[in-house]
Amino acid sequence: MFTATGWAEAEDALRAAEALAGDDEERGEAACERGHLAYTATVLGVRDRADEARSALGRAAALLAPTAAGRPLLDFRRGLMAEHVADSADAARAAYRRAHAGATAHGDILLLSFTWRHLAGLALRDGELAEARHGFTESLRIREELGFLVGTAPALVALADAAPDDEAARLRTEAARLFRLMGGVPTWLAGQLPPDPTDS
């Protein structure tokens, strides 16, 4: 997801996980990973695997109990499909809210950083600036506290989209610094950042 490489290795690892799954919960979690890999290939323009993603995530939903530890992540990924593949903001918002509640209940702090960010993105799309800023700020705070560096630059850029111009410029500059520190990862962030001043 962050480097847009290693597809064959990811497929091999996923097939191994599917072969080792011994009960419905493990099979459901493997199906959730299968769905996410197919979704990622689709949104990054590698290959359209949207039908495979929908099928795998549906299979995961049938296998994972509502209280299963993997259910919040599944709900989040179904939200991603709704937002970025089906272009259904309402379905995405409902899925993200379920994921947010589940992540809170299970103490999955990293997942909360993702649900905060994506709920904030939908709020921004609806013109709810204060709600968007709050969600983006929470996402950034969690990622900084966890030391989740690869996810911090995207969180800074997201907050910049809801910030006044001066603050937005500062946030994007910091995101660009982190992006370079991480060796140009996540790759999909490159077009959203100011140029490296040392290149001029």
N, CA, C and O of each residue as an XYZ file, in Angstrom:
800
protein
N       0.829     -1.198      0.000
C       0.000      0.000      0.000
C       0.867      1.253      0.000
O       0.524      2.241     -0.649
N       1.973      1.226      0.711
C       2.809      2.417      0.834
C       3.844      2.526     -0.274
O       4.203      3.635     -0.672
N       4.335      1.385     -0.786
C       5.375      1.421     -1.819
C       4.839      1.111     -3.213
O       5.515      1.374     -4.208
N       3.627      0.553     -3.294
C       3.026      0.132     -4.574
C       3.907     -0.894     -5.294
O       3.914     -0.960     -6.523
N       4.646     -1.690     -4.523
C       5.471     -2.760     -5.086
C       5.257     -4.032     -4.265
O       4.560     -4.023     -3.250
N       5.872     -5.131     -4.726
C       5.810     -6.375     -3.958
C       4.503     -7.134     -4.098
O       4.105     -7.862     -3.189
N       3.829     -6.969     -5.236
C       2.521     -7.611     -5.409
C       2.634     -9.128     -5.396
O       1.817     -9.801     -4.767
N       3.630     -9.677     -6.080
C       3.778    -11.139     -6.134
C       4.059    -11.711     -4.751
O       3.518    -12.754     -4.382
N       4.911    -11.024     -3.983
C       5.220    -11.481     -2.619
C       3.979    -11.426     -1.738
O       3.745    -12.317     -0.921
N       3.186    -10.370     -1.910
C       1.957    -10.241     -1.123
C       0.984    -11.368     -1.451
O       0.347    -11.927     -0.557
N       0.870    -11.702     -2.742
C      -0.015    -12.806     -3.152
C       0.460    -14.128     -2.545
O      -0.349    -14.921     -2.061
N       1.774    -14.359     -2.573
C       2.320    -15.604     -2.007
C       2.026    -15.699     -0.509
O       1.612    -16.747     -0.012
N       2.246    -14.589      0.200
C       1.997    -14.573      1.649
C       0.516    -14.796      1.940
O       0.159    -15.485      2.896
N      -0.333    -14.213      1.117
C      -1.772    -14.348      1.317
C      -2.237    -15.782      1.068
O      -3.049    -16.316      1.824
N      -1.723    -16.398      0.016
C      -2.082    -17.798     -0.249
C      -1.646    -18.701      0.902
O      -2.355    -19.638      1.268
N      -0.476    -18.412      1.469
C      -0.001    -19.195      2.617
C      -0.930    -19.018      3.808
O      -1.253    -19.986      4.496
N      -1.362    -17.786      4.054
C      -2.280    -17.518      5.164
C      -3.617    -18.214      4.946
O      -4.195    -18.767      5.882
N      -4.108    -18.188      3.704
C      -5.386    -18.850      3.401
C      -5.272    -20.358      3.612
O      -6.206    -20.991      4.104
N      -4.137    -20.927      3.243
C      -3.936    -22.374      3.399
C      -3.840    -22.771      4.868
O      -4.242    -23.875      5.235
N      -3.319    -21.896      5.703
C      -3.119    -22.200      7.123
C      -4.347    -21.907      7.986
O      -4.420    -22.354      9.130
N      -5.303    -21.165      7.448
C      -6.484    -20.783      8.242
C      -7.231    -22.033      8.696
O      -7.584    -22.894      7.889
N      -7.467    -22.113     10.027
C      -8.028    -23.340     10.564
C      -9.457    -23.252     11.053
O     -10.075    -24.281     11.327
N     -10.003    -22.039     11.172
C     -11.393    -21.901     11.616
C     -12.015    -20.710     10.890
O     -11.351    -20.028     10.110
N     -13.300    -20.471     11.160
C     -14.011    -19.414     10.436
C     -13.397    -18.039     10.672
O     -13.329    -17.219      9.757
N     -12.948    -17.787     11.903
C     -12.376    -16.472     12.185
C     -11.092    -16.259     11.381
O     -10.883    -15.189     10.809
N     -10.244    -17.269     11.342
C      -8.996    -17.152     10.573
C      -9.290    -17.071      9.078
O      -8.638    -16.318      8.355
N     -10.270    -17.847      8.613
C     -10.637    -17.772      7.195
C     -11.218    -16.403      6.871
O     -10.970    -15.851      5.799
N     -11.993    -15.859      7.807
C     -12.567    -14.527      7.607
C     -11.497    -13.450      7.552
O     -11.567    -12.536      6.730
N     -10.505    -13.561      8.430
C      -9.418    -12.579      8.434
C      -8.586    -12.679      7.154
O      -8.156    -11.663      6.608
N      -8.361    -13.913      6.675
C      -7.625    -14.087      5.421
C      -8.417    -13.503      4.251
O      -7.843    -12.881      3.357
N      -9.734    -13.704      4.258
C     -10.577    -13.136      3.200
C     -10.551    -11.615      3.243
O     -10.574    -10.958      2.202
N     -10.502    -11.058      4.445
C     -10.408     -9.603      4.607
C      -9.110     -9.086      3.987
O      -9.105     -8.047      3.328
N      -8.012     -9.811      4.201
C      -6.733     -9.428      3.600
C      -6.774     -9.572      2.083
O      -6.242     -8.725      1.365
N      -7.398    -10.631      1.593
C      -7.564    -10.829      0.154
C      -8.334     -9.650     -0.451
O      -7.961     -9.127     -1.500
N      -9.398     -9.246      0.216
C     -10.195     -8.118     -0.267
C      -9.401     -6.824     -0.284
O      -9.527     -6.017     -1.205
N      -8.581     -6.633      0.745
C      -7.816     -5.389      0.814
C      -6.730     -5.343     -0.252
O      -6.478     -4.290     -0.838
N      -6.082     -6.482     -0.508
C      -5.064     -6.519     -1.548
C      -5.690     -6.206     -2.909
O      -5.121     -5.452     -3.699
N      -6.849     -6.780     -3.177
C      -7.534     -6.523     -4.443
C      -7.981     -5.065     -4.537
O      -7.879     -4.446     -5.597
N      -8.477     -4.520     -3.422
C      -8.870     -3.103     -3.389
C      -7.666     -2.203     -3.675
O      -7.757     -1.265     -4.467
N      -6.536     -2.498     -3.023
C      -5.340     -1.676     -3.191
C      -4.854     -1.701     -4.632
O      -4.497     -0.659     -5.182
N      -4.837     -2.873     -5.247
C      -4.435     -2.978     -6.652
C      -5.359     -2.144     -7.537
O      -4.922     -1.554     -8.526
N      -6.627     -2.103     -7.174
C      -7.612     -1.346     -7.959
C      -7.386      0.156     -7.822
O      -7.283      0.858     -8.828
N      -7.306      0.656     -6.586
C      -7.224      2.112     -6.406
C      -5.866      2.680     -6.811
O      -5.769      3.856     -7.161
N      -4.822      1.861     -6.767
C      -3.509      2.333     -7.198
C      -3.304      2.164     -8.703
O      -2.246      2.503     -9.234
N      -4.319      1.640     -9.382
C      -4.258      1.534    -10.835
C      -3.380      0.420    -11.354
O      -2.968      0.442    -12.513
N      -3.084     -0.563    -10.503
C      -2.268     -1.703    -10.944
C      -3.102     -2.613    -11.836
O      -2.693     -2.969    -12.941
N      -4.281     -2.984    -11.337
C      -5.217     -3.811    -12.106
C      -6.583     -3.700    -11.452
O      -6.678     -3.649    -10.226
N      -7.640     -3.662    -12.251
C      -8.991     -3.569    -11.707
C      -9.397     -4.921    -11.123
O      -9.686     -5.877    -11.843
N      -9.406     -4.964     -9.788
C      -9.806     -6.193     -9.089
C     -10.969     -5.895     -8.143
O     -11.107     -6.522     -7.093
N     -11.800     -4.933     -8.534
C     -12.895     -4.501     -7.657
C     -13.876     -5.632     -7.365
O     -14.337     -5.770     -6.232
N     -14.201     -6.441     -8.369
C     -15.144     -7.546     -8.146
C     -14.570     -8.555     -7.152
O     -15.280     -9.060     -6.282
N     -13.276     -8.838     -7.296
C     -12.615     -9.756     -6.360
C     -12.624     -9.176     -4.949
O     -12.843     -9.900     -3.978
N     -12.387     -7.871     -4.836
C     -12.387     -7.213     -3.524
C     -13.761     -7.310     -2.878
O     -13.878     -7.658     -1.703
N     -14.813     -7.000     -3.656
C     -16.182     -7.081     -3.114
C     -16.512     -8.492     -2.655
O     -17.075     -8.684     -1.577
N     -16.163     -9.476     -3.472
C     -16.453    -10.877     -3.147
C     -15.722    -11.314     -1.875
O     -16.312    -11.942     -0.996
N     -14.436    -10.976     -1.786
C     -13.640    -11.398     -0.629
C     -14.114    -10.725      0.646
O     -14.192    -11.370      1.692
N     -14.433     -9.434      0.579
C     -14.904     -8.730      1.774
C     -16.286     -9.221      2.187
O     -16.600     -9.262      3.377
N     -17.106     -9.589      1.222
C     -18.405    -10.182      1.542
C     -18.249    -11.535      2.222
O     -18.975    -11.862      3.161
N     -17.289    -12.316      1.732
C     -17.001    -13.619      2.354
C     -16.511    -13.418      3.790
O     -16.901    -14.153      4.696
N     -15.658    -12.420      3.984
C     -15.156    -12.133      5.331
C     -16.302    -11.750      6.264
O     -16.334    -12.165      7.422
N     -17.234    -10.962      5.754
C     -18.378    -10.533      6.579
C     -19.231    -11.727      6.997
O     -19.789    -11.741      8.094
N     -19.335    -12.732      6.122
C     -20.123    -13.925      6.453
C     -19.407    -14.795      7.478
O     -20.055    -15.507      8.246
N     -18.075    -14.744      7.499
C     -17.299    -15.623      8.370
C     -16.984    -15.014      9.740
O     -16.879    -15.736     10.732
N     -16.835    -13.693      9.793
C     -16.443    -13.040     11.044
C     -17.670    -12.657     11.870
O     -18.568    -11.972     11.382
N     -17.697    -13.101     13.104
C     -18.805    -12.749     14.005
C     -18.779    -11.251     14.274
O     -17.716    -10.633     14.203
N     -19.937    -10.651     14.584
C     -19.991     -9.208     14.854
C     -19.051     -8.760     15.963
O     -18.610     -7.611     15.977
N     -18.738     -9.670     16.903
C     -17.856     -9.304     18.022
C     -16.404     -9.720     17.799
O     -15.568     -9.520     18.680
N     -16.089    -10.293     16.642
C     -14.724    -10.764     16.371
C     -13.743     -9.599     16.374
O     -14.089     -8.474     16.014
N     -12.518     -9.889     16.786
C     -11.494     -8.841     16.853
C     -11.197     -8.244     15.485
O     -10.812     -7.079     15.390
N     -11.372     -9.034     14.416
C     -11.084     -8.546     13.069
C     -12.227     -7.794     12.414
O     -12.082     -7.286     11.302
N     -13.371     -7.718     13.101
C     -14.546     -7.090     12.474
C     -14.377     -5.581     12.238
O     -14.774     -5.101     11.176
N     -13.810     -4.814     13.175
C     -13.655     -3.374     12.913
C     -12.794     -3.087     11.681
O     -13.104     -2.183     10.905
N     -11.713     -3.854     11.498
C     -10.867     -3.656     10.316
C     -11.644     -3.979      9.047
O     -11.517     -3.281      8.041
N     -12.443     -5.033      9.094
C     -13.284     -5.381      7.948
C     -14.262     -4.247      7.645
O     -14.425     -3.863      6.487
N     -14.911     -3.710      8.675
C     -15.848     -2.608      8.459
C     -15.144     -1.411      7.823
O     -15.689     -0.762      6.931
N     -13.921     -1.124      8.294
C     -13.164     -0.013      7.731
C     -12.884     -0.253      6.249
O     -13.070      0.641      5.423
N     -12.440     -1.459      5.919
C     -12.110     -1.754      4.526
C     -13.343     -1.758      3.632
O     -13.256     -1.408      2.455
N     -14.475     -2.145      4.172
C     -15.715     -2.051      3.389
C     -16.089     -0.576      3.176
O     -16.671     -0.213      2.154
N     -15.748      0.254      4.146
C     -15.933      1.689      3.968
C     -15.065      2.244      2.853
O     -15.515      3.071      2.060
N     -13.813      1.786      2.792
C     -12.916      2.212      1.706
C     -13.498      1.845      0.352
O     -13.473      2.648     -0.581
N     -14.019      0.638      0.245
C     -14.632      0.209     -1.014
C     -15.828      1.092     -1.355
O     -15.996      1.506     -2.503
N     -16.652      1.377     -0.356
C     -17.837      2.198     -0.595
C     -17.451      3.601     -1.051
O     -18.075      4.164     -1.950
N     -16.410      4.165     -0.420
C     -16.021      5.536     -0.752
C     -15.273      5.628     -2.076
O     -15.600      6.466     -2.917
N     -14.274      4.776     -2.265
C     -13.342      4.970     -3.377
C     -13.630      4.127     -4.614
O     -13.095      4.403     -5.688
N     -14.467      3.107     -4.475
C     -14.811      2.283     -5.633
C     -16.276      2.503     -6.018
O     -16.583      2.735     -7.188
N     -17.180      2.431     -5.035
C     -18.606      2.606     -5.323
C     -19.047      4.068     -5.291
O     -20.154      4.389     -5.724
N     -18.188      4.960     -4.781
C     -18.496      6.389     -4.672
C     -19.809      6.629     -3.909
O     -20.648      7.431     -4.319
N     -19.958      5.914     -2.793
C     -21.136      6.058     -1.942
C     -20.699      6.577     -0.579
O     -20.291      5.809      0.292
N     -20.792      7.891     -0.412
C     -20.340      8.510      0.836
C     -21.162      8.043      2.027
O     -20.619      7.840      3.113
N     -22.467      7.870      1.834
C     -23.330      7.462      2.954
C     -22.962      6.061      3.451
O     -22.864      5.828      4.656
N     -22.761      5.137      2.515
C     -22.390      3.768      2.910
C     -21.005      3.771      3.558
O     -20.763      3.048      4.525
N     -20.100      4.587      3.018
C     -18.754      4.675      3.597
C     -18.817      5.212      5.016
O     -18.174      4.672      5.917
N     -19.587      6.270      5.217
C     -19.682      6.878      6.554
C     -20.226      5.873      7.565
O     -19.713      5.783      8.680
N     -21.247      5.127      7.195
C     -21.823      4.129      8.105
C     -20.789      3.055      8.447
O     -20.675      2.639      9.600
N     -20.042      2.612      7.441
C     -19.027      1.579      7.682
C     -17.894      2.120      8.551
O     -17.428      1.428      9.457
N     -17.447      3.345      8.288
C     -16.378      3.939      9.097
C     -16.824      4.129     10.544
O     -16.030      3.949     11.467
N     -18.083      4.489     10.743
C     -18.574      4.667     12.112
C     -18.615      3.335     12.857
O     -18.274      3.270     14.038
N     -19.033      2.274     12.164
C     -19.005      0.941     12.793
C     -17.568      0.556     13.138
O     -17.292      0.030     14.217
N     -16.660      0.826     12.203
C     -15.248      0.502     12.439
C     -14.696      1.312     13.605
O     -13.932      0.794     14.420
N     -15.082      2.575     13.684
C     -14.602      3.455     14.758
C     -15.079      2.955     16.124
O     -14.311      2.893     17.084
N     -16.358      2.602     16.186
C     -16.906      2.078     17.442
C     -16.236      0.764     17.815
O     -15.908      0.544     18.981
N     -16.030     -0.114     16.833
C     -15.388     -1.394     17.098
C     -13.937     -1.240     17.515
O     -13.466     -1.936     18.415
N     -13.221     -0.320     16.855
C     -11.818     -0.080     17.211
C     -11.711      0.459     18.629
O     -10.790      0.106     19.365
N     -12.653      1.311     19.011
C     -12.684      1.842     20.379
C     -12.910      0.703     21.377
O     -12.220      0.602     22.392
N     -13.887     -0.150     21.068
C     -14.217     -1.264     21.972
C     -13.056     -2.239     22.116
O     -12.834     -2.784     23.198
N     -12.314     -2.463     21.034
C     -11.210     -3.435     21.059
C      -9.874     -2.794     21.418
O      -8.865     -3.491     21.531
N      -9.855     -1.476     21.597
C      -8.613     -0.798     21.935
C      -7.612     -0.775     20.795
O      -6.403     -0.758     21.029
N      -8.109     -0.774     19.547
C      -7.234     -0.759     18.372
C      -6.922      0.703     18.020
O      -7.605      1.311     17.196
N      -5.896      1.247     18.647
C      -5.593      2.672     18.530
C      -5.151      3.040     17.121
O      -5.539      4.091     16.610
N      -4.337      2.183     16.476
C      -3.887      2.499     15.124
C      -5.071      2.571     14.159
O      -5.137      3.473     13.324
N      -5.999      1.629     14.272
C      -7.182      1.670     13.408
C      -7.976      2.952     13.650
O      -8.528      3.523     12.709
N      -8.039      3.409     14.896
C      -8.739      4.666     15.183
C      -8.130      5.835     14.413
O      -8.847      6.748     14.004
N      -6.810      5.814     14.212
C      -6.194      6.899     13.451
C      -6.705      6.902     12.010
O      -6.826      7.959     11.392
N      -7.003      5.724     11.484
C      -7.544      5.631     10.127
C      -9.018      6.030     10.088
O      -9.441      6.743      9.177
N      -9.804      5.576     11.066
C     -11.228      5.917     11.041
C     -11.442      7.410     11.275
O     -12.291      8.022     10.627
N     -10.670      8.007     12.206
C     -10.750      9.458     12.408
C     -10.483     10.179     11.090
O     -11.216     11.090     10.705
N      -9.416      9.754     10.403
C      -9.015     10.460      9.181
C     -10.067     10.341      8.082
O     -10.368     11.324      7.405
N     -10.623      9.157      7.901
C     -11.573      8.968      6.803
C     -12.939      9.572      7.113
O     -13.614     10.069      6.211
N     -13.348      9.534      8.363
C     -14.585     10.250      8.730
C     -14.390     11.751      8.545
O     -15.305     12.446      8.102
N     -13.208     12.254      8.880
C     -12.910     13.669      8.693
C     -12.915     14.032      7.211
O     -13.381     15.107      6.834
N     -12.402     13.146      6.381
C     -12.398     13.400      4.944
C     -13.806     13.551      4.392
O     -14.056     14.409      3.546
N     -14.730     12.715      4.869
C     -16.123     12.835      4.438
C     -16.747     14.122      4.976
O     -17.540     14.766      4.290
N     -16.386     14.492      6.205
C     -16.896     15.750      6.771
C     -16.410     16.936      5.942
O     -17.173     17.863      5.669
N     -15.143     16.905      5.546
C     -14.595     17.987      4.723
C     -15.326     18.065      3.391
O     -15.630     19.151      2.898
N     -15.598     16.920      2.826
C     -16.335     16.863      1.550
C     -17.713     17.499      1.683
O     -18.232     18.085      0.733
N     -18.307     17.376      2.886
C     -19.631     17.946      3.148
C     -19.572     19.397      3.618
O     -20.607     20.002      3.898
N     -18.356     19.960      3.707
C     -18.210     21.342      4.151
C     -18.223     21.526      5.649
O     -18.328     22.654      6.132
N     -18.119     20.428      6.405
C     -18.113     20.498      7.869
C     -16.667     20.687      8.336
O     -16.004     19.734      8.746
N     -16.196     21.925      8.267
C     -14.770     22.203      8.468
C     -14.303     21.905      9.893
O     -13.243     21.310     10.085
N     -15.087     22.315     10.890
C     -14.672     22.099     12.284
C     -14.587     20.603     12.593
O     -13.645     20.150     13.243
N     -15.572     19.845     12.125
C     -15.573     18.397     12.347
C     -14.379     17.747     11.632
O     -13.733     16.845     12.165
N     -14.108     18.224     10.421
C     -12.979     17.685      9.657
C     -11.657     17.964     10.368
O     -10.822     17.069     10.499
N     -11.464     19.200     10.825
C     -10.217     19.551     11.507
C     -10.027     18.710     12.767
O      -8.919     18.262     13.062
N     -11.117     18.499     13.509
C     -11.033     17.692     14.725
C     -10.585     16.269     14.396
O      -9.679     15.738     15.038
N     -11.213     15.659     13.406
C     -10.877     14.284     13.046
C      -9.455     14.152     12.522
O      -8.737     13.223     12.892
N      -9.050     15.073     11.668
C      -7.681     15.032     11.134
C      -6.657     15.255     12.244
O      -5.596     14.630     12.249
N      -6.973     16.144     13.183
C      -6.062     16.413     14.305
C      -5.909     15.178     15.188
O      -4.801     14.852     15.614
N      -7.019     14.490     15.464
C      -6.965     13.266     16.267
C      -6.148     12.186     15.561
O      -5.352     11.494     16.195
N      -6.342     12.044     14.265
C      -5.594     11.047     13.506
C      -4.096     11.332     13.581
O      -3.297     10.425     13.817
N      -3.719     12.590     13.381
C      -2.307     12.973     13.434
C      -1.733     12.747     14.832
O      -0.619     12.243     14.978
N      -2.494     13.120     15.850
C      -2.024     12.955     17.233
C      -1.719     11.490     17.537
O      -0.675     11.173     18.108
N      -2.629     10.606     17.156
C      -2.443      9.176     17.420
C      -1.203      8.655     16.694
O      -0.406      7.919     17.275
N      -1.043      9.030     15.439
C       0.080      8.521     14.652
C       1.410      9.016     15.209
O       2.392      8.274     15.242
N       1.436     10.260     15.642
C       2.666     10.779     16.248
C       2.964     10.057     17.564
O       4.114      9.711     17.836
N       1.930      9.830     18.380
C       2.132      9.150     19.664
C       2.595      7.709     19.469
O       3.396      7.203     20.255
N       2.096      7.048     18.429
C       2.467      5.660     18.166
C       3.807      5.547     17.438
O       4.369      4.456     17.337
N       4.322      6.672     16.929
C       5.536      6.624     16.126
C       5.301      5.992     14.761
O       6.208      5.392     14.184
N       4.070      6.128     14.244
C       3.696      5.550     12.951
C       4.129      6.526     11.846
O       3.308      7.232     11.258
N       5.440      6.543     11.583
C       6.019      7.559     10.699
C       5.486      7.485      9.281
O       5.207      8.518      8.673
N       5.337      6.278      8.741
C       4.904      6.158      7.357
C       3.487      6.706      7.161
O       3.108      7.074      6.049
N       2.708      6.757      8.248
C       1.356      7.295      8.153
C       1.235      8.733      8.619
O       0.153      9.315      8.557
N       2.337      9.314      9.086
C       2.271     10.678      9.628
C       2.231     11.727      8.530
O       1.486     12.701      8.639
N       3.027     11.548      7.463
C       2.998     12.519      6.361
C       1.598     12.613      5.730
O       1.126     13.727      5.505
N       0.910     11.489      5.435
C      -0.454     11.602      4.915
C      -1.404     12.310      5.887
O      -2.300     13.041      5.464
N      -1.204     12.089      7.193
C      -2.056     12.751      8.187
C      -1.818     14.263      8.192
O      -2.759     15.040      8.351
N      -0.568     14.676      8.019
C      -0.250     16.111      7.942
C      -0.891     16.739      6.712
O      -1.447     17.835      6.795
N      -0.818     16.061      5.578
C      -1.416     16.571      4.339
C      -2.939     16.670      4.477
O      -3.549     17.639      4.025
N      -3.539     15.660      5.104
C      -4.989     15.678      5.301
C      -5.401     16.869      6.166
O      -6.368     17.561      5.847
N      -4.674     17.110      7.257
C      -4.990     18.245      8.121
C      -4.794     19.561      7.368
O      -5.557     20.509      7.558
N      -3.776     19.617      6.520
C      -3.523     20.831      5.736
C      -4.711     21.180      4.848
O      -4.985     22.356      4.608
N      -5.417     20.163      4.361
C      -6.577     20.410      3.495
C      -7.711     21.131      4.220
O      -8.582     21.725      3.584
N      -7.696     21.077      5.556
C      -8.750     21.724      6.342
C      -8.229     22.915      7.133
O      -8.941     23.460      7.975
N      -6.981     23.326      6.866
C      -6.336     24.378      7.654
C      -6.282     25.695      6.879
O      -6.349     25.693      5.650
N      -6.158     26.847      7.608
C      -5.918     28.131      6.934
C      -4.612     28.084      6.147
O      -3.746     27.256      6.428
N      -4.469     28.970      5.164
C      -3.353     28.885      4.209
C      -1.978     28.829      4.874
O      -1.156     27.986      4.515
N      -1.719     29.716      5.839
C      -0.393     29.747      6.466
C      -0.080     28.431      7.166
O       1.007     27.874      7.014
N      -1.051     27.942      7.937
C      -0.857     26.679      8.646
C      -0.748     25.513      7.665
O       0.042     24.592      7.871
N      -1.542     25.560      6.604
C      -1.525     24.490      5.600
C      -0.148     24.381      4.959
O       0.354     23.277      4.745
N       0.466     25.528      4.650
C       1.798     25.521      4.035
C       2.824     24.894      4.985
O       3.685     24.126      4.556
N       2.727     25.226      6.272
C       3.651     24.670      7.258
C       3.475     23.151      7.369
O       4.454     22.408      7.425
N       2.220     22.703      7.399
C       1.931     21.276      7.517
C       2.442     20.501      6.298
O       2.990     19.408      6.438
N       2.262     21.068      5.115
C       2.716     20.383      3.898
C       4.251     20.344      3.824
O       4.835     19.374      3.341
N       4.883     21.402      4.307
C       6.351     21.410      4.340
C       6.872     20.323      5.271
O       7.831     19.624      4.947
N       6.234     20.186      6.430
C       6.629     19.132      7.373
C       6.365     17.746      6.783
O       7.168     16.828      6.948
N       5.216     17.604      6.086
C       4.903     16.324      5.439
C       5.961     15.979      4.392
O       6.379     14.826      4.284
N       6.397     16.985      3.617
C       7.408     16.755      2.587
C       8.735     16.335      3.218
O       9.435     15.477      2.681
N       9.080     16.937      4.355
C      10.315     16.574      5.052
C      10.267     15.105      5.490
O      11.233     14.363      5.313
N       9.130     14.699      6.064
C       8.970     13.306      6.501
C       8.983     12.347      5.318
O       9.584     11.274      5.379
N       8.317     12.745      4.246
C       8.251     11.941      3.030
C       9.658     11.653      2.508
O       9.963     10.520      2.136
N      10.505     12.666      2.480
C      11.886     12.480      2.027
C      12.670     11.622      3.016
O      13.491     10.795      2.619
N      12.409     11.827      4.316
C      13.068     11.030      5.354
C      12.744      9.547      5.195
O      13.581      8.689      5.476
N      11.522      9.249      4.742
C      11.077      7.867      4.570
C      11.468      7.302      3.198
O      11.056      6.197      2.844
N      12.249      8.045      2.437
C      12.699      7.538      1.144
C      11.642      7.583      0.060
O      11.647      6.760     -0.856
N      10.719      8.561      0.164
C       9.687      8.708     -0.867
C       8.505      7.776     -0.699
O       7.887      7.351     -1.676
N       8.198      7.463      0.545
C       7.071      6.583      0.884
C       6.155      7.332      1.848
O       6.640      7.999      2.762
N       4.830      7.232      1.658
C       4.064      6.509      0.643
C       4.220      7.143     -0.756
O       4.172      8.364     -0.900
N       4.402      6.311     -1.755
C       4.673      6.803     -3.107
C       3.536      7.664     -3.647
O       3.779      8.625     -4.378
N       2.280      7.322     -3.288
C       1.134      8.047     -3.846
C       0.999      9.472     -3.295
O       0.160     10.240     -3.767
N       1.813      9.824     -2.309
C       1.735     11.154     -1.724
C       2.556     12.184     -2.508
O       2.388     13.388     -2.313
N       3.435     11.719     -3.383
C       4.415     12.598     -4.036
C       3.784     13.817     -4.698
O       4.290     14.929     -4.545
N       2.703     13.632     -5.419
C       2.082     14.731     -6.153
C       1.370     15.754     -5.288
O       0.931     16.787     -5.794
N       1.244     15.490     -3.991
C       0.512     16.389     -3.097
C       1.438     17.248     -2.237
O       0.972     17.985     -1.368
N       2.749     17.155     -2.477
C       3.723     17.803     -1.597
C       4.503     18.892     -2.315
O       4.692     18.821     -3.529
N       4.962     19.913     -1.569
C       5.819     20.929     -2.180
C       7.152     20.330     -2.590
O       7.590     19.345     -1.997
N       7.810     20.907     -3.600
C       9.080     20.343     -4.072
C      10.183     20.480     -3.018
O      10.128     21.328     -2.127
N      11.161     19.629     -3.159
C      12.333     19.677     -2.263
C      13.143     20.941     -2.582
O      13.587     21.111     -3.718
N      13.343     21.828     -1.599
C      14.062     23.076     -1.879
C      15.509     22.842     -2.320
O      16.102     23.713     -2.957
N      16.076     21.702     -2.000
C      17.470     21.428     -2.403
C      17.568     21.073     -3.885
O      18.663     21.006     -4.442
N      16.401     20.844     -4.530
C      16.419     20.511     -5.965
C      16.559     21.756     -6.831
O      16.872     21.651     -8.017
N      16.331     22.927     -6.257
C      16.329     24.146     -7.069
C      17.729     24.715     -7.222
O      17.910     25.742     -7.877
